[in-house]
Amino acid sequence: MVSKDQRRRQLAREKFERQQQRRTVAQHKAKRRNVLIAAAVAVAVAAGATAYASTGLADGNEDADRAAATPTPSKAPDPCGRPAKGTPSTKTWKKEPAMSIDTSASYSAKLSTTCGTLQLKLDAGKAPHTVNSFAFLAGQGYFDHSTCHRLVDEGIHVLQCGDPKGTGQGTPGYTLPDENLKDRRLKGGVYPAGTVAMANRYDGKNDKTRNSGGSQFFLVYQDSELPPNYTPFGTITGGMDVLRKIADAGSTPDPATGNTKPNATVVIDKATVTKS
């Protein structure tokens, strides 16, 4: 028969193990947040980390501990359809494409995805290099059949796309200058919901890592605290419901890279840019 002391020690050991398990989860989540927006960029989301620390490491009674230790299914059914036939692009270019857009004109983009259609308005006047490159890549079919490889739903709320490799490491072979970083929309270090911005490799410290945008971009589906280091080059004019559907399906972390892949099968079947 188990004595009271033995039972007390057993409960204490189990409680300690649950605490260690939750600390490990918190560490993995912190690692995910530190590799957010770009192929190699580090983004600080202290607010999100603090919020998690105040809840994920809280200690309660035994019943609460048992509930916290019990795994609950977090992966929702895939809300998206099957991708169109085709393979992602393998094209690269040695230098930024020559300027071919009219910076005084209006441009729009349409991303036909497996989850629904996203409509974007592009700011050619404020971010001419970025919009010119985006239009060029779309015209080359560079985005077609590519996956949106990263979903972040803690601290910041973005869906990242634009890498045919689907790893966050792909580039078109050239880099773009940072633009429009003083846009009035970026008040208080917040990229508002509906923003379309470029990912880059800026490490937050070394100016030599600036001007490092390429093809990867992110779509903000909820106000997100981020330093103004990422070129805002458009707004989402249609499809916020699509993004919320993708976000609601959640993501799955890769322990090796910290990348958070959407559970939804998000593939850009076709990307087009038109002058209006």
Residue pairs with C-beta under 8 A, 6 or more apart in sequence:
2 10
11 62
15 62
15 65
18 65
18 66
18 68
18 69
19 57
19 59
21 69
22 56
22 57
22 68
22 69
23 57
25 56
26 52
26 53
26 56
26 57
28 253
28 255
28 258
29 49
29 52
29 56
29 154
29 253
30 49
30 52
31 258
32 152
32 154
32 253
32 258
32 259
32 260
33 43
33 45
33 48
33 49
33 152
33 154
33 155
33 156
34 42
34 43
34 44
34 258
35 41
35 42
35 43
35 257
35 258
35 259
36 43
36 45
36 150
36 152
36 155
36 156
36 158
37 43
37 152
37 156
37 158
37 160
37 199
37 200
37 218
37 226
37 230
38 168
38 199
38 200
38 201
38 202
38 216
39 163
39 168
39 169
39 170
39 171
39 199
39 201
39 214
39 216
40 201
40 203
41 199
41 200
41 201
41 202
41 203
41 204
42 203
42 204
43 156
43 204
43 226
43 227
44 204
44 227
45 154
45 155
45 156
45 225
47 155
47 225
48 154
48 155
48 156
49 155
51 155
52 154
59 65
60 68
74 250
75 249
75 250
75 252
75 263
76 248
76 249
76 250
76 263
77 249
78 249
78 263
78 264
78 265
79 115
79 245
79 246
79 248
79 249
79 264
80 113
80 114
80 115
80 245
80 246
80 264
80 265
80 266
80 267
81 114
81 115
81 265
82 114
82 265
83 114
83 145
83 265
83 267
83 269
84 145
84 267
84 269
84 270
86 144
86 145
86 269
87 145
88 144
88 145
88 146
88 147
88 164
88 165
88 166
89 140
89 141
89 142
89 143
89 144
89 145
89 146
89 164
90 164
91 140
91 142
91 172
92 171
92 172
92 173
93 172
93 173
93 174
94 173
94 174
95 174
96 129
96 133
96 174
96 175
96 176
97 132
97 133
97 136
99 128
99 129
99 132
100 132
100 135
100 136
101 107
101 124
101 128
101 131
101 132
101 135
101 275
102 124
102 275
103 124
103 125
103 128
104 124
104 125
105 124
105 275
105 276
106 121
106 124
106 275
106 276
107 121
107 122
107 124
107 131
107 135
107 273
107 274
107 275
107 276
108 119
108 120
108 121
108 122
108 237
108 273
108 274
108 276
109 119
109 120
109 122
109 134
109 135
109 138
109 234
109 271
109 272
109 273
109 274
110 117
110 118
110 119
110 120
110 270
110 271
110 272
110 273
110 274
111 117
111 118
111 119
111 120
111 143
111 161
111 239
111 268
111 270
111 271
112 268
112 269
112 270
112 271
113 148
113 242
113 266
113 267
113 268
113 269
114 265
114 266
114 267
114 269
115 242
115 245
115 246
115 264
115 265
115 266
116 239
116 241
116 242
116 245
117 238
117 239
117 242
118 219
118 236
118 238
118 239
118 242
118 243
119 236
119 237
119 238
119 239
120 196
120 234
120 235
120 236
120 237
121 234
121 235
121 237
122 131
122 134
122 135
122 196
122 233
122 234
122 273
123 131
123 180
123 232
123 233
123 234
123 235
124 131
124 132
126 179
126 180
126 183
126 232
126 233
127 179
127 180
127 231
127 232
127 233
127 234
128 179
129 176
129 177
129 179
130 176
130 179
130 180
130 198
130 213
130 231
130 233
131 233
131 234
133 172
133 176
133 215
134 217
134 233
134 273
135 273
137 143
137 172
137 215
137 271
138 271
138 272
138 273
139 273
142 164
142 172
142 215
142 271
143 161
143 162
143 164
143 215
143 268
143 271
144 268
144 269
144 270
144 271
145 164
145 267
145 268
145 269
146 161
146 162
146 163
146 164
146 166
146 267
146 268
147 161
147 163
147 166
147 265
147 266
147 267
147 268
148 159
148 160
148 161
148 246
148 262
148 266
148 267
148 268
149 160
149 161
149 163
149 166
149 167
149 168
149 259
149 261
149 262
150 158
150 159
150 160
150 168
150 218
150 251
150 259
150 260
150 261
150 262
151 158
151 159
151 160
151 246
151 247
151 250
151 251
151 260
151 261
151 262
151 264
151 266
152 158
152 160
152 251
152 260
153 247
153 250
153 251
153 260
155 224
155 225
156 191
156 220
156 224
156 225
156 226
157 193
157 220
157 221
157 222
157 223
157 224
157 247
158 218
158 219
158 220
158 221
158 224
159 218
159 219
159 221
159 243
159 246
159 247
159 262
159 266
160 168
160 199
160 216
160 217
160 218
160 219
161 216
161 217
161 218
161 219
161 266
161 268
162 199
162 214
162 215
162 216
162 217
163 169
163 170
163 215
163 216
164 170
167 259
168 216
168 257
168 259
170 214
170 215
170 216
171 214
171 215
171 216
172 214
172 215
174 214
175 211
175 212
175 213
175 214
176 198
176 211
176 212
176 213
176 214
176 231
177 211
177 213
178 200
178 202
178 210
178 211
178 213
178 229
178 231
179 231
179 233
180 231
180 232
180 233
181 228
181 229
181 230
181 231
182 228
183 228
183 232
185 191
185 192
185 195
185 232
186 228
186 232
189 225
189 226
189 227
189 228
190 223
190 224
190 225
190 226
191 197
191 220
191 223
191 224
191 226
191 230
191 232
192 220
192 223
193 220
193 221
193 222
193 223
193 224
193 240
194 220
194 235
194 236
194 240
195 219
195 220
195 232
195 234
195 235
195 236
196 217
196 218
196 219
196 220
196 232
196 233
196 234
196 235
196 236
197 217
197 218
197 220
197 230
197 231
197 232
197 233
198 213
198 214
198 216
198 217
198 218
198 230
198 231
198 233
199 213
199 214
199 216
199 217
199 218
199 230
200 209
200 210
200 211
200 212
200 213
200 214
200 229
200 230
200 231
201 209
201 212
202 209
202 210
202 212
202 229
203 209
204 227
204 229
210 229
213 231
217 233
218 230
219 236
219 243
220 236
221 240
221 243
221 244
221 247
222 247
236 243
245 264
246 262
246 264
246 266
249 262
249 263
249 264
250 262
250 263
251 260
251 261
251 262
251 263
252 260
252 261
252 263
253 259
253 260
254 260
254 261
